[in-house]
Amino acid sequence: MAKEEKQKPKTNIVKPSLPQGTRDFGPEIVRKRQYILQSIQSVFELYGFQPLETPAMEQLETLMGKYGEEGDKLIFKVLNNGLDHPAKEVTAREGFEKLLSGKNVKELTERALKYDLTIPFARFIAMNHGVLVMPFKRYQIQPVWRADRPQKGRYREFYQCDADVAGSRSLINEAEFISIYQEVFFKLNIQGCEIRINSRKILSALAEQCGGQHQLTPITIAIDKLDKIGPDKVKEELLQRGLSSDQIDTIEKYLSLTGSNNEKLIALKTLLPSSSQAGEGIEEIEYLLQVNEKMRSSNDRSTLLVDLTLARGLNYYTGVIFEVKAPSTVTIGSIGGGGRYDDLTGTFGVEGIPGAGISFGVDRIYDVMEELQLFPDSVEVGSKVLFFNLGAAEILASFSLAKELRKKGIACELFHEQAKFDKQFKYAEKKNIPYVVIIGSTELEENICTVKNIKTGKQDKIGFAELGDFLVKA
Amino acid sequence: MAKEEKQKPKTNIVKPSLPQGTRDFGPEIVRKRQYILQSIQSVFELYGFQPLETPAMEQLETLMGKYGEEGDKLIFKVLNNGLDHPAKEVTAREGFEKLLSGKNVKELTERALKYDLTIPFARFIAMNHGVLVMPFKRYQIQPVWRADRPQKGRYREFYQCDADVAGSRSLINEAEFISIYQEVFFKLNIQGCEIRINSRKILSALAEQCGGQHQLTPITIAIDKLDKIGPDKVKEELLQRGLSSDQIDTIEKYLSLTGSNNEKLIALKTLLPSSSQAGEGIEEIEYLLQVNEKMRSSNDRSTLLVDLTLARGLNYYTGVIFEVKAPSTVTIGSIGGGGRYDDLTGTFGVEGIPGAGISFGVDRIYDVMEELQLFPDSVEVGSKVLFFNLGAAEILASFSLAKELRKKGIACELFHEQAKFDKQFKYAEKKNIPYVVIIGSTELEENICTVKNIKTGKQDKIGFAELGDFLVKA
């Protein structure tokens, strides 16, 4: 390690820093994140989902206009290279003027960092649907970028973790998504999650009841805010959006339906009696409840809850919608969501491909697991063994022994230089390495070594030939 | 799958495409890439290296000036957001004028995509060296971006896969790097790789012999091209760079030293007799050969070769250098490289931290394995079982059976809709799913199912309760 006095900062050296809203992940954090991601991935695989990876950069035109006006502004655009080339100067100048007026800027930038995994997935399907086996079930675990104002829990670069099926209208998909959520949270040992479901068909029927389909967007936007602003402010907002007090009454009744899942659905049938849309939505939810009841095992630690106040702001959902709430013992909120959409690729000129999907909020799941101390100790383990370095001949023997251990799957290190015991012990302690193997000149002559368990202090003399078996069991 | 006639391309819809030089990785390719990356990662872990992840974006100033003038031009810069905001217009305009004259453009862009993994690693060490346990051994497997002209085998987004140790001058690190190379290629079943080593100290001694240290750069650049342009052109280039014919004679002798590893080193001692630098370099290589001899097992399938013509263009190497050549049966060339450097973080104002590292060329290793057909069949397997869908009641039973299978680690799918046998068989065939489970109304009554092996055509009647055990063994 560099001593302080050795550092003579040169002039013009800027103290290095990270871009706002981005993070380095050191070993411990990577391991914990990998534990979450691999758990989710293994469940996706068990359900027949296959991996897909798309590039970080997409054509700017692939992304623009897909996330609303606000979204467009949050897309990170990548500068075209070679702009200082004289031939490009004129067009670049035009592009820059456009940029300043908030317009398309192809002359300056043609590429952008992906903003989510859904549009790249849709782009992939639109380009390849002719050769893919449909339904195409894919999962995708990759970073995305958003130029949002960074704040606690909100980053400019973060992972999304999605599973979607394209090319199927079957409710079997929704049933399996619910099951995937349950298995993942079981695997991660997160107890007490609520998987909430509703249907855009029901919300759509509610909008009909309140004057027509044009009311759907204002109603979903308002309902979506219920958690944050409370029922009174929702009413206020609906008034401002021009709904009559009769209509608002209906919505109020709808939002206050309570009871068990079945009680809610029965009450709903009374509230929206004549709507075939509502009927469809209710039937679908009933089917999912039935499958869930059938598949439920004593292992499952999450509940499936009909939540009629669930709206999910995104306009492209058309059927069942999901949202997962973290256990109520932590105040972390939503840790996943998704739903069914009718049209995945229409925006790319390929119609008739419906789909459904879910996602996991990895950063928030990480926070839940930290807060509830759910990461198993084994996640953080690096090397199991440190070979002490007590001289050139001794370390030479360690090379071969270490190789044998590694063949048996035991991670180990050789201390990099001959040093005092104390220094080598400290290294092992700081790195949480549980065993040290000591080979001095006497040991070397006798082909034995001393194995010390750092925690218990217990020491054993072990023959070279037995070291592997001893440490596999240790 | 959408029928062709269903597609009515709307006006204004641009056919979606990928940015030049970038790739989608579909399921088969992701699985094969993961196989390579996980093999390498597991070996890194066995040697005590720990994972690190840094963001895709770095501050522009962290990257600029680190890769030479040519490199700077290949850095992808990210546009600052909110440039169309009136308050920012003036500074943006200044930035743009600078951009056109090829200067720093902070007003227009402050962030860039990382160009390699070494500078971000150095930046991380410079920011955190006070709290890290040194030596710090990290591996990093992440994409990097370069605005190179795309061509066969060269992409604008590609993965790098590096292991480095910071804060240690010990040769033990180099010895372990050689061992890591050997174990990875053994694990991937790539036979006949050559791990070539040389030392910048030897090259430096050669430069001394040829007139001084100022000759080191022209000599290494010329030698580096030996493979591509041949010895005559190298001589020509050295002449042009102002070396005398005596000096070129020495270099020619140096380049033509042949024989076994030891013979080469002995001849080298005669050629550069009085140089203490050469002596050190030779001694270090001898040590690595000795350790390698000691650790070698009959399993090892790569050779360690002293290659005095190895130079590695990068100026920051100062000691032992590595390069791995793919088996001579494929014409793919270098699939890895690295070396020792004296100063990792000086450019960030933190001095006294030396290091060494190696990297694996993932894309090229992929090509080697494809060409030699080395991917095991198991890599490509997705789901093992498809449950046929022969009706609502039948599929309801399948949900629970599938859940049981998944508990046993068997990936399976339910066909998404009731359909003819033929259609469901075709889906299984196209997706390479080896077993189908058929539950019709008769089977459902009797709590049994028919399991069919698609390849052999063999059918078995299995009770629901025995299905899991049957398929685990199948």
Chai-1 contact restraints between the chains, C-beta under 6 A:
chainA,res_idxA,chainB,res_idxB,connection_type,confidence,min_distance_angstrom,max_distance_angstrom,comment,restraint_id
A,M1,B,M134,contact,1.0,0.0,6.0,A-B,restraint_1
A,M1,B,G167,contact,1.0,0.0,6.0,A-B,restraint_2
A,A2,B,V350,contact,1.0,0.0,6.0,A-B,restraint_3
A,A2,B,G352,contact,1.0,0.0,6.0,A-B,restraint_4
A,A2,B,I353,contact,1.0,0.0,6.0,A-B,restraint_5
A,K6,B,E351,contact,1.0,0.0,6.0,A-B,restraint_6
A,K6,B,G352,contact,1.0,0.0,6.0,A-B,restraint_7
A,Q7,B,V350,contact,1.0,0.0,6.0,A-B,restraint_8
A,Q7,B,E351,contact,1.0,0.0,6.0,A-B,restraint_9
A,P9,B,G349,contact,1.0,0.0,6.0,A-B,restraint_10
A,I13,B,G349,contact,1.0,0.0,6.0,A-B,restraint_11
A,V14,B,E61,contact,1.0,0.0,6.0,A-B,restraint_12
A,P16,B,T62,contact,1.0,0.0,6.0,A-B,restraint_13
A,P16,B,R123,contact,1.0,0.0,6.0,A-B,restraint_14
A,P16,B,A126,contact,1.0,0.0,6.0,A-B,restraint_15
A,P16,B,M127,contact,1.0,0.0,6.0,A-B,restraint_16
A,P16,B,F348,contact,1.0,0.0,6.0,A-B,restraint_17
A,P19,B,M57,contact,1.0,0.0,6.0,A-B,restraint_18
A,P19,B,Q59,contact,1.0,0.0,6.0,A-B,restraint_19
A,P19,B,R111,contact,1.0,0.0,6.0,A-B,restraint_20
A,T22,B,P55,contact,1.0,0.0,6.0,A-B,restraint_21
A,T22,B,M57,contact,1.0,0.0,6.0,A-B,restraint_22
A,D24,B,T54,contact,1.0,0.0,6.0,A-B,restraint_23
A,D24,B,F124,contact,1.0,0.0,6.0,A-B,restraint_24
A,F25,B,E53,contact,1.0,0.0,6.0,A-B,restraint_25
A,P27,B,Q50,contact,1.0,0.0,6.0,A-B,restraint_26
A,P27,B,P51,contact,1.0,0.0,6.0,A-B,restraint_27
A,V30,B,P51,contact,1.0,0.0,6.0,A-B,restraint_28
A,V30,B,E53,contact,1.0,0.0,6.0,A-B,restraint_29
A,E45,B,A411,contact,1.0,0.0,6.0,A-B,restraint_30
A,L46,B,R406,contact,1.0,0.0,6.0,A-B,restraint_31
A,L46,B,A411,contact,1.0,0.0,6.0,A-B,restraint_32
A,G48,B,S383,contact,1.0,0.0,6.0,A-B,restraint_33
A,G48,B,E413,contact,1.0,0.0,6.0,A-B,restraint_34
A,Q50,B,P27,contact,1.0,0.0,6.0,A-B,restraint_35
A,Q50,B,G382,contact,1.0,0.0,6.0,A-B,restraint_36
A,P51,B,P27,contact,1.0,0.0,6.0,A-B,restraint_37
A,P51,B,V30,contact,1.0,0.0,6.0,A-B,restraint_38
A,E53,B,F25,contact,1.0,0.0,6.0,A-B,restraint_39
A,E53,B,V30,contact,1.0,0.0,6.0,A-B,restraint_40
A,T54,B,D24,contact,1.0,0.0,6.0,A-B,restraint_41
A,P55,B,T22,contact,1.0,0.0,6.0,A-B,restraint_42
A,P55,B,E157,contact,1.0,0.0,6.0,A-B,restraint_43
A,M57,B,P19,contact,1.0,0.0,6.0,A-B,restraint_44
A,M57,B,T22,contact,1.0,0.0,6.0,A-B,restraint_45
A,Q59,B,P19,contact,1.0,0.0,6.0,A-B,restraint_46
A,E61,B,V14,contact,1.0,0.0,6.0,A-B,restraint_47
A,T62,B,P16,contact,1.0,0.0,6.0,A-B,restraint_48
A,F76,B,V78,contact,1.0,0.0,6.0,A-B,restraint_49
A,K77,B,L79,contact,1.0,0.0,6.0,A-B,restraint_50
A,V78,B,F76,contact,1.0,0.0,6.0,A-B,restraint_51
A,V78,B,V78,contact,1.0,0.0,6.0,A-B,restraint_52
A,L79,B,K77,contact,1.0,0.0,6.0,A-B,restraint_53
A,L79,B,L79,contact,1.0,0.0,6.0,A-B,restraint_54
A,L79,B,T109,contact,1.0,0.0,6.0,A-B,restraint_55
A,N81,B,A147,contact,1.0,0.0,6.0,A-B,restraint_56
A,L83,B,L99,contact,1.0,0.0,6.0,A-B,restraint_57
A,D84,B,L100,contact,1.0,0.0,6.0,A-B,restraint_58
A,D84,B,G102,contact,1.0,0.0,6.0,A-B,restraint_59
A,E89,B,L100,contact,1.0,0.0,6.0,A-B,restraint_60
A,F96,B,F96,contact,1.0,0.0,6.0,A-B,restraint_61
A,L99,B,L83,contact,1.0,0.0,6.0,A-B,restraint_62
A,L100,B,D84,contact,1.0,0.0,6.0,A-B,restraint_63
A,L100,B,E89,contact,1.0,0.0,6.0,A-B,restraint_64
A,G102,B,D84,contact,1.0,0.0,6.0,A-B,restraint_65
A,T109,B,L79,contact,1.0,0.0,6.0,A-B,restraint_66
A,R111,B,P19,contact,1.0,0.0,6.0,A-B,restraint_67
A,R123,B,P16,contact,1.0,0.0,6.0,A-B,restraint_68
A,F124,B,D24,contact,1.0,0.0,6.0,A-B,restraint_69
A,A126,B,P16,contact,1.0,0.0,6.0,A-B,restraint_70
A,M127,B,P16,contact,1.0,0.0,6.0,A-B,restraint_71
A,V133,B,K430,contact,1.0,0.0,6.0,A-B,restraint_72
A,V133,B,K431,contact,1.0,0.0,6.0,A-B,restraint_73
A,M134,B,M1,contact,1.0,0.0,6.0,A-B,restraint_74
A,P135,B,H416,contact,1.0,0.0,6.0,A-B,restraint_75
A,A147,B,N81,contact,1.0,0.0,6.0,A-B,restraint_76
A,E157,B,P55,contact,1.0,0.0,6.0,A-B,restraint_77
A,G167,B,M1,contact,1.0,0.0,6.0,A-B,restraint_78
A,S168,B,H416,contact,1.0,0.0,6.0,A-B,restraint_79
A,S170,B,H416,contact,1.0,0.0,6.0,A-B,restraint_80
A,S170,B,E417,contact,1.0,0.0,6.0,A-B,restraint_81
A,I172,B,L414,contact,1.0,0.0,6.0,A-B,restraint_82
A,I172,B,H416,contact,1.0,0.0,6.0,A-B,restraint_83
A,V291,B,F399,contact,1.0,0.0,6.0,A-B,restraint_84
A,M295,B,F399,contact,1.0,0.0,6.0,A-B,restraint_85
A,M295,B,S400,contact,1.0,0.0,6.0,A-B,restraint_86
A,M295,B,K403,contact,1.0,0.0,6.0,A-B,restraint_87
A,F348,B,P16,contact,1.0,0.0,6.0,A-B,restraint_88
A,G349,B,P9,contact,1.0,0.0,6.0,A-B,restraint_89
A,G349,B,I13,contact,1.0,0.0,6.0,A-B,restraint_90
A,V350,B,Q7,contact,1.0,0.0,6.0,A-B,restraint_91
A,E351,B,K6,contact,1.0,0.0,6.0,A-B,restraint_92
A,E351,B,Q7,contact,1.0,0.0,6.0,A-B,restraint_93
A,G352,B,A2,contact,1.0,0.0,6.0,A-B,restraint_94
A,G352,B,K6,contact,1.0,0.0,6.0,A-B,restraint_95
A,I353,B,A2,contact,1.0,0.0,6.0,A-B,restraint_96
A,G382,B,Q50,contact,1.0,0.0,6.0,A-B,restraint_97
A,S383,B,G48,contact,1.0,0.0,6.0,A-B,restraint_98
A,F399,B,V291,contact,1.0,0.0,6.0,A-B,restraint_99
A,F399,B,M295,contact,1.0,0.0,6.0,A-B,restraint_100
A,S400,B,M295,contact,1.0,0.0,6.0,A-B,restraint_101
A,K403,B,M295,contact,1.0,0.0,6.0,A-B,restraint_102
A,R406,B,L46,contact,1.0,0.0,6.0,A-B,restraint_103
A,A411,B,E45,contact,1.0,0.0,6.0,A-B,restraint_104
A,A411,B,L46,contact,1.0,0.0,6.0,A-B,restraint_105
A,E413,B,G48,contact,1.0,0.0,6.0,A-B,restraint_106
A,L414,B,I172,contact,1.0,0.0,6.0,A-B,restraint_107
A,H416,B,P135,contact,1.0,0.0,6.0,A-B,restraint_108
A,H416,B,S168,contact,1.0,0.0,6.0,A-B,restraint_109
A,H416,B,S170,contact,1.0,0.0,6.0,A-B,restraint_110
A,H416,B,I172,contact,1.0,0.0,6.0,A-B,restraint_111
A,E417,B,S170,contact,1.0,0.0,6.0,A-B,restraint_112
A,K430,B,V133,contact,1.0,0.0,6.0,A-B,restraint_113
A,K431,B,V133,contact,1.0,0.0,6.0,A-B,restraint_114
